[in-house]
Amino acid sequence: MTDTPETPETPITDTPPDRLSVNPRSEFHDWELLRRGVGIRFNGTERTNVEEYCISEGWIRVAAGKSLDRKGNPLTIKLTGTVEAWFKS
């Protein structure tokens, strides 16, 4: 008998996290979850241009036109309302 520690497996859930971002520099970025495909419904309308969302605080960030900041990232605006998220696959 060996004394190897058992590692618990991470369960795959069908509910997306409370907060997620598409920006790789964000602490809320998770490539594996984004690769699965996350759908966002904001105030009853499905949105495809969401940069970041938070379900518990009720907001999304979307790009503000084609404007860029000085580092080349899109300028975003924060919209508040009802946020629902689900995995597409």
Buried (B, 14 or more C-beta within 10 A) or exposed (E): EEEEEEEEEEEEEEEBBEBBBBBEEEEBBBEEEBEBEBBBEBEEEEBEEBBBBBBEEBBBBBBEEEEEEEEEEBEBEEBEEEBBBEBEE
